[in-house]
Every structure is written in C-alpha cells, then in structure tokens.
C-alpha cells in the first residue's frame, strides 16, 4: 500500500498544490473543493497535516482532505 505524505500546501487562482515528502507535487483544480474555493487566504493558510501526513486539515473550515483522494479519478460534479 502506497502512503503519500505531505510536506507543504500552496494555492493559486486555479489549483491546490501539495508537495509530497518525496519531492513530487500534486496539483488539482480548486473547483473540486468548493469549501476551499470560498475560503479566505488566512483560512487557507491555516492548515496542518493529519493522519501521519496522509491528510490535510483546515480547522477554521472544519475541512479534511486525503492526499490519496486527490489522485483518485472520479467525477467531482456529484456529491460524495
């Protein structure tokens, strides 16, 4: 089982970028995450890695994201 561990999180106007401990960067559209898209820069900047680095938490937003889920190929147009 592959475990993806995050090192840092960055945002721009279109993408959420997560740098992994092994140097890879995962970039996914911000449109996939309406809760994050609506958040302020201060809220987005307040994150921490959880679950031994395999997830990200934004406590101000009560939002959690699995790094592995960022890689899953699935339709983001339907509610999970």
N, C-alpha and C positions, 0 to 999 in steps of 0.2 A: 504494500500500500504506500503510495507516494504522499508525503506530507509537505505542503507548501507553507513556508514560514515567512511572514512579512518582516521587512526591515523599516520601510517608510511609506508614507502615503502622500501623494501630490494630486492637485486638481488643476485643470484649466477650464476654459469655457465649455469644452465638449467632452472631456474624458476624465475618468478616475484612473490614476496611475498608482500601482502598488509595486514597489521594488521588493524583491524577494532577497532573502539572505544569500542565495547563491548568485546574485547579480542580475537575474532576469527581471524584466519589468512587464507586468500585465496591465494593459490599458483596455478599459471598457467604457462604452458611452454613458455619460451622466444621465441620459434619458432613461436608462434602465433602472435608475434609482430615484424616483420622484421625491422621496423624503430628503435625500441629499441635495437634489437639484434646487429645492425650495429653501434650503438652509443658508444661514449667513456664513461669511468667511470665518468668523470666530467659532461658530458651531462646528464647521468642517475641520478646523484646525485642532479642535479638542477631541482627539481620538486616542485609543490605546489598542494594543494587540492583546487578544484574549486567546484562551484555549491553546496555550503553548505556542503562540504566534500564528496559528492557523486561521484566526478570525480577527475581525476589526470591530470595535465598539465605539459608537459616538454617544456618550452618556447624556449629553444635552438633548439629544434627539430620541433617546431610547431606541436606537437602531443598531443592529448587529448584521455583519456580513461575513460569510465564509469565503476565504480566498479560493478554495476549490470550486465554490459555486460560481465564481466569476468566470471560470473556464468552461462551465457546462454549456453545451449547445442546447438551448431551449428557447422557446418563444417568450419574450419578455412582455408581450402585449396582454397576456392573461394574468389574472391574479393568482399567486401561488397558494 
